[in-house]
Amino acid sequence: MIHELPVSILKLTESKLYTVDDTGMSGSEIRLYDDCVLKIEKICDQAKGLAEMLRFLEGKLPAPKLLACEEKDGYQYLLMSRITGEMACTEWLMDRSDELLKLIADGLKMLWLVDITECPRHLGPDHMLPRTRDYIERGLFDPSGCDPATFGPDGFESPKALLEWLETHIPPMDPVFSHGDYCMPNVMIEDGKISGFIDLGMSGVADRYVDIALMHRSLAWNFSGAYGGKVYPDFDPDRLFDYLGIEPDWDKLRYYKLLDELF
């Protein structure tokens, strides 16, 4: 994409070199500078949510600091400080799965310690599903990015059928601060500890199992080599619960994985 940057963003970045990060799946453009990151994406609820949540999280969590945010020609330009370290999905860390799982569990506990009293965003099923119904009924939902097992002979007949199931099976809420996309590339590690969290556009108050479910799935996919990496045939993502010190709620785990299929 070619973008003419807003003046305020240009003043802060014009003398800096950058690379483009294509790791994520959001469809946005990410420019990596030495000390900051510029995220360019079409204006939407998630884009606006990222700016809002970075303001809320300052001083509460190791997250990027909002440096500037402008809208121009239908795009949001958000400049934030850069979190140092490596993504949790690096081969070096995956070769040390016990150490990695402890760090990932520590990250969840850090998120859950954030005081949600004044959190400006609530993203439980009762907030998310009505918007999803509107999206599906307008014919805007594209199922091509879903897990192949979600729809078809052994899954749901259609996105609408899945939506109806989700609407009638909402589990009891256990509200915490949720990253909203807690997967391995969004957890940064440095010197044997978590240096920060990135890609917080879906963060807010939600059930504890939102982040557990997405990380459980991320572990399964990354360790199976689904993203073109090394295969670890003996790895079991269920070990995450040992490091969290909780008994798995398999119904909630399935519910929030399926809910994510519609987003």
C-alpha positions as CSV (number, residue, x, y, z in Angstrom):
1,M,0.0,0.0,0.0
2,I,1.1,3.6,-0.7
3,H,0.0,6.1,1.8
4,E,0.5,9.8,2.1
5,L,1.1,10.1,5.9
6,P,-0.7,12.8,7.9
7,V,1.5,15.7,8.8
8,S,1.7,14.9,12.6
9,I,2.8,11.3,11.8
10,L,5.2,12.4,9.1
11,K,7.0,14.8,11.5
12,L,7.7,12.0,13.9
13,T,8.8,9.4,11.3
14,E,10.2,11.2,8.2
15,S,13.9,10.8,9.2
16,K,13.5,7.1,10.2
17,L,14.1,4.0,8.3
18,Y,11.6,1.2,8.6
19,T,10.7,-2.4,7.5
20,V,7.3,-3.8,6.9
21,D,6.0,-6.5,9.2
22,D,3.8,-9.1,7.4
23,T,3.5,-11.6,10.3
24,G,-0.1,-10.8,11.3
25,M,-3.4,-11.6,9.6
26,S,-5.3,-8.3,10.1
27,G,-4.8,-6.8,6.6
28,S,-3.3,-3.7,8.0
29,E,0.1,-2.3,7.1
30,I,2.7,-2.4,9.9
31,R,5.9,-0.2,9.6
32,L,8.6,-1.1,12.1
33,Y,11.0,1.6,13.1
34,D,13.8,1.3,15.6
35,D,11.9,2.8,18.4
36,C,8.3,2.9,17.2
37,V,5.6,1.2,15.1
38,L,3.1,2.7,12.7
39,K,-0.1,0.8,12.1
40,I,-2.1,1.8,9.1
41,E,-5.6,0.3,8.7
42,K,-9.0,1.1,7.4
43,I,-11.1,2.9,10.0
44,C,-13.2,0.4,11.9
45,D,-14.2,-0.4,15.5
46,Q,-11.1,-2.5,16.1
47,A,-8.8,0.3,14.8
48,K,-10.4,2.9,17.0
49,G,-10.4,0.4,19.9
50,L,-6.7,0.0,19.7
51,A,-6.1,3.8,20.3
52,E,-8.6,3.8,23.1
53,M,-7.1,0.8,24.9
54,L,-3.5,2.0,24.6
55,R,-4.6,5.1,26.4
56,F,-6.3,3.1,29.1
57,L,-3.4,0.6,29.6
58,E,-0.7,3.2,30.0
59,G,1.0,2.5,33.4
60,K,-1.1,-0.7,33.9
61,L,0.5,-3.2,31.6
62,P,3.7,-3.5,29.4
63,A,2.0,-2.4,26.3
64,P,3.0,0.1,23.5
65,K,2.6,3.8,24.4
66,L,0.4,5.8,22.1
67,L,2.5,8.5,20.4
68,A,0.1,9.9,17.8
69,C,-3.2,8.9,16.1
70,E,-4.8,10.5,13.0
71,E,-7.5,9.6,10.5
72,K,-7.2,10.4,6.8
73,D,-9.0,9.3,3.6
74,G,-10.7,6.4,5.4
75,Y,-7.6,5.1,7.2
76,Q,-6.3,5.4,10.8
77,Y,-2.6,6.1,11.3
78,L,-1.6,5.0,14.7
79,L,2.0,5.5,15.9
80,M,3.1,3.8,19.1
81,S,6.3,2.9,20.9
82,R,7.9,-0.4,20.0
83,I,8.1,-3.3,22.4
84,T,11.5,-4.9,22.4
85,G,12.1,-8.6,22.4
86,E,11.0,-11.6,20.3
87,M,7.7,-13.1,19.6
88,A,6.8,-16.2,21.6
89,C,6.6,-18.3,18.5
90,T,10.4,-18.2,17.7
91,E,12.0,-21.6,17.3
92,W,14.4,-21.0,20.2
93,L,11.5,-20.6,22.6
94,M,9.4,-23.4,21.1
95,D,12.4,-25.7,21.6
96,R,12.0,-24.9,25.3
97,S,8.3,-25.6,25.7
98,D,8.3,-25.7,29.5
99,E,9.9,-22.3,29.8
100,L,7.6,-21.0,27.1
101,L,4.4,-22.3,28.7
102,K,5.4,-20.8,32.0
103,L,5.9,-17.4,30.3
104,I,2.6,-17.6,28.5
105,A,0.8,-18.5,31.8
106,D,2.6,-15.6,33.5
107,G,1.3,-13.3,30.7
108,L,-2.3,-14.4,31.3
109,K,-2.0,-13.7,35.0
110,M,-0.5,-10.2,34.3
111,L,-3.5,-9.4,32.1
112,W,-6.0,-10.7,34.7
113,L,-4.5,-8.4,37.3
114,V,-5.5,-5.2,35.4
115,D,-8.2,-3.4,37.2
116,I,-11.3,-3.4,35.0
117,T,-13.4,-1.0,37.0
118,E,-12.9,1.9,34.5
119,C,-12.1,-0.1,31.4
120,P,-13.9,1.6,28.5
121,R,-14.6,-1.5,26.4
122,H,-16.7,-4.5,27.1
123,L,-16.4,-7.4,24.6
124,G,-18.5,-10.3,26.1
125,P,-20.8,-12.3,23.8
126,D,-23.8,-10.1,24.7
127,H,-21.9,-7.2,23.2
128,M,-20.3,-9.0,20.2
129,L,-23.0,-11.3,18.9
130,P,-25.6,-8.6,17.9
131,R,-23.0,-6.9,15.7
132,T,-22.0,-10.3,14.3
133,R,-25.7,-11.1,13.5
134,D,-26.0,-7.8,11.5
135,Y,-22.8,-8.6,9.7
136,I,-23.9,-12.1,8.7
137,E,-27.4,-11.1,7.7
138,R,-26.0,-8.4,5.4
139,G,-24.0,-11.1,3.6
140,L,-20.6,-9.6,4.6
141,F,-19.2,-12.6,6.5
142,D,-16.5,-14.5,4.6
143,P,-16.0,-18.1,6.1
144,S,-12.8,-18.8,4.0
145,G,-10.5,-17.9,6.9
146,C,-12.2,-20.3,9.3
147,D,-10.9,-23.6,10.6
148,P,-12.0,-26.2,7.9
149,A,-13.7,-28.3,10.7
150,T,-16.0,-25.4,11.8
151,F,-18.4,-25.8,8.9
152,G,-19.4,-28.8,6.8
153,P,-20.4,-32.5,7.4
154,D,-18.9,-32.6,10.9
155,G,-19.4,-29.0,11.8
156,F,-22.1,-26.3,11.5
157,E,-24.2,-26.0,8.4
158,S,-23.5,-22.3,8.0
159,P,-22.2,-19.2,9.8
160,K,-25.8,-18.4,10.7
161,A,-26.2,-21.8,12.3
162,L,-23.1,-21.3,14.3
163,L,-24.3,-17.8,15.4
164,E,-27.6,-19.2,16.6
165,W,-25.7,-21.9,18.6
166,L,-23.5,-19.3,20.2
167,E,-26.5,-17.1,21.1
168,T,-28.2,-20.0,22.9
169,H,-25.1,-21.4,24.7
170,I,-23.5,-18.3,26.3
171,P,-21.6,-19.6,29.3
172,P,-21.6,-17.8,32.7
173,M,-19.3,-14.7,32.6
174,D,-16.0,-14.6,34.5
175,P,-14.9,-11.0,33.6
176,V,-11.3,-10.0,33.5
177,F,-9.1,-7.8,31.4
178,S,-8.7,-9.7,28.1
179,H,-6.1,-9.2,25.4
180,G,-8.7,-10.3,22.9
181,D,-6.1,-11.9,20.5
182,Y,-3.8,-13.6,22.9
183,C,-1.7,-15.7,20.5
184,M,2.0,-16.5,20.3
185,P,3.0,-13.7,17.9
186,N,1.4,-11.1,20.2
187,V,3.4,-12.0,23.3
188,M,7.0,-10.5,23.3
189,I,9.8,-12.1,25.3
190,E,13.1,-10.6,26.3
191,D,15.8,-11.8,28.7
192,G,13.6,-14.7,29.9
193,K,10.6,-12.6,30.8
194,I,7.6,-11.0,29.1
195,S,8.6,-7.6,27.7
196,G,5.2,-6.6,26.5
197,F,2.0,-7.3,24.6
198,I,1.1,-6.1,21.1
199,D,-1.9,-6.0,18.8
200,L,-4.4,-5.0,21.5
201,G,-7.2,-3.8,19.2
202,M,-9.6,-6.4,20.5
203,S,-8.8,-5.9,24.2
204,G,-11.3,-5.1,26.9
205,V,-13.4,-6.7,29.5
206,A,-14.3,-10.3,28.5
207,D,-14.4,-13.8,29.9
208,R,-11.1,-15.3,31.2
209,Y,-11.5,-18.1,28.7
210,V,-11.3,-15.8,25.6
211,D,-7.5,-15.5,26.0
212,I,-7.1,-19.1,27.2
213,A,-9.0,-20.5,24.2
214,L,-7.1,-18.4,21.6
215,M,-3.7,-19.2,23.1
216,H,-4.6,-22.9,23.4
217,R,-5.4,-22.9,19.7
218,S,-2.3,-20.8,18.9
219,L,-0.1,-23.3,20.7
220,A,-1.7,-26.2,18.8
221,W,-1.3,-24.6,15.4
222,N,2.3,-23.3,15.9
223,F,3.6,-26.6,17.4
224,S,2.0,-28.6,14.6
225,G,3.9,-26.6,12.0
226,A,0.7,-25.1,10.6
227,Y,2.6,-21.9,9.8
228,G,5.4,-23.5,7.9
229,G,7.6,-24.1,10.9
230,K,9.1,-27.1,12.7
231,V,6.7,-29.9,13.8
232,Y,6.7,-30.9,17.5
233,P,4.7,-34.2,17.5
234,D,5.0,-34.7,21.3
235,F,3.7,-31.3,22.3
236,D,0.3,-31.1,24.1
237,P,-1.4,-27.7,24.3
238,D,-3.4,-29.0,27.3
239,R,-0.2,-28.6,29.4
240,L,-1.1,-24.8,29.5
241,F,-3.6,-25.6,32.2
242,D,-0.8,-27.2,34.4
243,Y,1.1,-23.9,34.3
244,L,-2.1,-21.9,35.0
245,G,-2.9,-24.2,37.9
246,I,-6.6,-24.6,37.0
247,E,-8.8,-27.4,35.8
248,P,-9.9,-27.0,32.2
249,D,-13.4,-25.9,31.4
250,W,-13.7,-27.7,28.1
251,D,-17.1,-26.3,27.3
252,K,-15.9,-22.7,27.6
253,L,-12.7,-23.5,25.7
254,R,-14.8,-24.8,22.7
255,Y,-17.3,-21.9,23.0
256,Y,-14.7,-19.1,22.7
257,K,-12.8,-20.8,20.0
258,L,-16.1,-21.0,18.0
259,L,-17.0,-17.4,18.8
260,D,-13.6,-16.3,17.4
261,E,-14.5,-18.0,14.1
262,L,-17.0,-15.2,13.4
263,F,-14.5,-12.4,13.9
